[in-house]
Amino acid sequence: MRIRKAAKKDFREIAKILMEESSKKPYNEKYSMKIAIKEIVALSQDELYVAVNEKEIMGFIASNITPDNKKKAYIRELWLRPIYQGKGSGKALVEFIEKMYKKKGVNIVRLVAKKNAGAFKFYKEIKYKEYREMVFMEKRLK
């Protein structure tokens, strides 16, 4: 496996991964290809990297340094094809981003994860902790 910056030619394949994986429980997001590509283009404005093997893109990670505090960064998206989950590819992508940001002076990496998703357990396993000072809140508008 190798990690490289995503190229424009990768966007369609990355969008497919986003569409397929985010449509599953507990996310249940329904992206069209057009919207998924638009999302990937937006993510590429910051840091967008892919994990690749000899035959395909295995998954991707998107992140950014916060504009108002250069010491903090966010992992915005991390998605892998199911056959590569649980085999170290996600951990390698996160470690790649962490090392890159550490060199840039970042000392905090944050993300949002659903507690009932496999991603929550994954991030706990690689030493991410719940940040109790902030609570994600929402209101459904009718």
N, C-alpha and C positions, 0 to 999 in steps of 0.2 A: 504494500500500500504506500502511496505517496500523496502528499498534500500540496496543492498548488492554488494560486489565485484563480478564481473562476474567470473564464473568458466568455465573451458574448456568444460564441458558438455553443456554450454549455447551458445557456439559459433555458432552452426548451426542456432539456433533460432534468435540470434542477426543478423546473416548474412541475414536471410530471411527478417527481418525488414529493414535492410539497402537496400537490393535489391528492395523491394516493394516500399518503400517511396522515395528513391532517383531516381527512374525511372519516377516519376511524374513531371509535370511542376512545377517550372521553371528549375529543375535540369536536367532532361532527361538523367540520368546516366544509363548505361546498364551494370550491373555486372552479370557475371556468378556466380554460387554458389562457384566454386573453387576460383575465384578472390575475392569474398566477404569474404569468410573464411580467405583467406590470409590477407586481409585488417583488419579483426577483430583480427587475431593473432598479427599483427603489433601493433594495438591499445592497445592490452592487455599488451604490454611491459611497458606501462605507467599506467595510471589510467583508468580502464574500469569498470563501475558500471551499474547494471540493476535495474529497478523498477519492482517489481513483486507484483501480487495479489495472491489469492488462487489458480488460475488456469493457469496463464501464465505470461510470460515476457511482460510487458506493453511497455517498451522502454529501451533505454540505453543512457549513456553519456560517452564520452571518452575525456580525457584531459591530460595535462602534464605541469610540471614546466619547464620553458626554461632552457636549460643546461648552457647558458652563463649569466643568470641573475636570481638568485633564488627568486627574488621579483616579478617575472612575471610568469603568467601561461596562457595557451591557452585552450579553449574549442575547441576540434578538430571535434567532432561529437556529435549531439544530435538528436535522432530520436525516435518517438513514433508511436505506431499503431494508426490509425485514430480514433478509438473509445475512445481513452484516451486523445486525443488532446483537449485543451480548458477546461480541468477539474482540472488543478493544478499539474498534474504529471510532466510536463516539468519544471515548476517553482520549484517544490520540488527537482528535480535532480540538477538543477543549484544551488539552495541554499545549498544543501548537499556538492557540490564541493567547493563552496565559503567558507563555514565554515571550511572544511577540510584544504583548502589552507591558510586561515587566521591563523589557528593554527600553520602552518608551516612557517609563516612569509611572505607569499605572500601578496602584496598590490595592484596588478593590475591583472585582468583577462581579456583577450582579446579573440576575435573570429572574424570570417569572416562570413558575411551573405549577401545573394543576396537581393537587395532592393525590388525586386518584389516578394519575397517569404513571406509566412506567418511568417516564423522565424524572419524576420526583425522586423515586428510589435511586435511579442512576446518579443524579446529582448529589444525593446524600452520601452515596458510596464513594464519590470522588472528593469528599470533604466540603461540599457546599452546605451552609447552615441557613436555617430560617432566620430571616432578619426581622426581629420582633418589633422594632420601632416603626415599621411601616406595615400597613394593612391594605391589601387590594380590595377596593370597594366598587360596587356597581349598583345601578338602579335601572330597572326595566321600564322603559317608557311605553305607555299604552296609547 
